[in-house]
């Protein structure tokens, strides 16, 4: 599991990347509920085991490209 966070205009955004197996773990479910209690905007991205590192790499690469294009 990997979590990234950003704060924009006093809104906190959390992106959670995990596998289907990780999503079933109670500790992770509790962490997601805690973020919801904090009024965070949450995006959950679920992928299979075999594609997990590849998907994360693509997402992080895209985020870097987008942040490089911000004036």
Secondary structure as GFF3:
##gff-version 3
##sequence-region A 1 71
A	DSSP	beta_strand	2	8	.	.	.	ID=ss1
A	DSSP	beta_strand	11	19	.	.	.	ID=ss2
A	DSSP	alpha_helix	20	23	.	.	.	ID=ss3
A	DSSP	alpha_helix	26	37	.	.	.	ID=ss4
A	DSSP	beta_strand	41	47	.	.	.	ID=ss5
A	DSSP	three_ten_helix	49	51	.	.	.	ID=ss6
A	DSSP	alpha_helix	52	68	.	.	.	ID=ss7
###
